[in-house]
């Protein structure tokens, strides 16, 4: 697992899913898990992966969704144990979901968290600073026709400025949009094209969002993540 200390009190952790499977789920074929149906996890196996909630885990219909869910929570709990060495039983920490799907820690309500996954990576962000919210998104940069993606997720003004062949730029802006919506705890309940990116700045409903910091990082294997946090001002 790799850690990225964005600033004092704000940390991102990312896990390569294939390594996670080989280390903690050796019975699963890491080269084929994304095409397989779900499996039944025992409580002991779930605890080994720091999950502690095998009932929810067993409710998913595909192994891919199970593994992504596991990895995101594994990343978050690993960050917690890194930031708080007194946490000796991370599997017992409950990661709950708000009504619109945003994760939170009922036993640690003052901590801001966000989880994401894409292709071979899953990760999480944790902020220990009171009053600071975080949003985290992760995507794989795939060289393909992005015209449909641009039409679906970007405003006409943005589309005029985007080169559909500049894959890195399109995915960077996409992760900025999703990270911002996660910070607001709305996710896809707000249309992506209401969030616009111009000159590296985020605009919501045509108004520039103040007191906001974004950090974008490229990962091995053509993945990219963006961490968005407010300044508390």
N, C-alpha and C positions, 0 to 999 in steps of 0.2 A: 504494500500500500504506500502511496506517495502522499505527502502532506505539502500544502502550500499555505504559508502564513501570509495572508493578504495584508494584514496590518495587525497591530497589537489587539488581541481579543477576537480576531476574525480568521478562521482557518477553514480550508477546503481539504478534503481527503478523497482520493480517487482509487478505485480498485479495478485492476484488469479482471474481467469476469472469468476468463479461461484459467487464470492462476487461482482464483477463488475456488473454482470447481475442483481443480486438481488437488488443492490443499485440504478442503473441507468436505467435498462431496466426491470422493474418489470413485464411487460406484457409477457416477454419471459421466457419459462420454462428452467431454467439453467441445468436441468438434461437431456434435449433432444435437445438442440440447435444444437449440432453437426450433427444431422441427418436431420435437417429441411432445406427447401428451403429458399431463401432469402426473406427478408421483405422490404417494402418501409419505409424508415425513413423520417420523416418530418424534416424541417430545425430546428425546435425548439428542437426536440429530439436529433438531432446531436449536437447542441450547448450545450445541457445539459451534453453530454458526452465529452465536450471540443473538439469536432471534427471540426465543422465549415465548413465541406465539404460534405454535404449530397449527392451531385451529384455523386462524386466518390464512396461513400459508397453504393449508390443504384445500382452501376454498377456491383457488385459482384453477382455471381449466387447462392451462398449458405449462410445461416445465420452464419455458422461457420467461413467462411472467413470474413464476415462483422464484427463479434464480435472480431476476432483476430486483424483485421486492426484497429478497434476502440480502443481496449485495448492498443496496442502498442503506438499509438499516445497519448492516455490518460496518459500513464506512462511518456512519454517524456515531455508532457506539465506540468504535476505535478512536475517533477524535475525542470523545468524551473521556475515555480512559487516559488519553494523552494529556488533555488539559487538566483533568482532575484525578491524580494518582490514587486518591482515596476511594475511587469507584472500583471496587474489586469484583463486582458481579454484574457486568454490563448486560448479560442476557436477561436480567430481571428488570431492566429499564423498559418501560412501556412507551412505544412511539405511537401516539394516537393521531387521528385525522379530524380536522375541522369539517364542518358541513360541506364546504366546497372542495375538500380533498387535501388541503394544506396540512403538512405534518406538524406536530408539536409534542412537547414533553410534559405530560401532566404533573410529574414530580419536580420538574425544573421549569416552571412557567416563565421565569425571567430570561431563559435562554432562547435565542432565535435560531431556527433551523430550517434547512431546505434540502431536498433530495432530488437527484436526477439520474437518468441512465440512458445510454444509447449504444447500440451495437456491443462492442467488447468492453465498455467501461460503465461503472456505476460510481456514484460519488455523493457526497453530502457537504454541506456548509454549516458551520456553527459559529455563533457570535455570543460572547459572554458579556458584552457591554450593555448595560441597561439603556433602553431607549433606541437601540440600533436594530433595525430589521434587515434581513438578508433574503436574497433570491438567487437561486443557483440553477443554471441550465447547462446541459452537456449534449453535444451532437457530434456525429461522425460526418466529416466532409466527404461527400460522395460526388465524384465527377459525373454529372448526368444533366439532362435537360431540366433546368430549374424554372422554366417559364411558368409552369402551373403553380409551383411553390410561391413564386413572386406574386402571381395574380391572386392567390388565395390568402397570403399573409401580409402583403405590403400594400400601402396606399398607392393610388395613381402617381402622386408626387414622388414617392420613393422609387417606384418602378421606373420612372423616367431617368433616375440617376444611377440605377443598378445595372451592371453588366452581368447578364445571366451566365456568362462564362467565367466570371470572377468568383469561383466557388467559395474561396475563403471569405471574401467580403460578404457574400449573401448569408453564409452560415454564421458568421460573426454577428451580423445584424439580427439574424433570427434568434440566436441565443440571448442577445441583449433584450429583445422583446419579451421572450419567455421568462428570463430572469427577473425583469421588472414586474411582470404580472404575478410571479411567485412572491416577490417582495410585498405586493399589495394584497396577497392572500386570495387572489381572484382566479389565477390559472386561466384556463380556456373559457371561463365564464364571461370574459371580456374579449371581444374580437381583437385579433392580433393587429389588424390594420388601423385600430384606434391608437396603437402605440407606434410612433414613427421615430426613425433614427436619421439624424442629419448631422454630419460633421462629428460623429462620435458622441453626440448628445441625444438624450431621450426626450421625446415630446409625447404628451398624452392629450388626446383631443385637441391637437394643434398648439398646446401650451407647453413650453419647456419645463421639465421637471427640475425643480431647484433642490439643492442640498443632497445630491445624489452622486455616488462614485461607482464606476464600473471598471472591472478588471477582467481582461480576456487573456486566456492562456492556451497555447497549443500543446497537445499531448502527442506522444508517439502513436503511430498508426492512423494519422490523419483525423484525430479527434480534436475538438475545441470546447472549452468551457468559458462561461462568463459568470462572474460573481458580481452582484449588484447590492449595494447597501446604502442606506441613508446616512447622513452625517450627524443626526440627532439635533440639528440646529432648528 
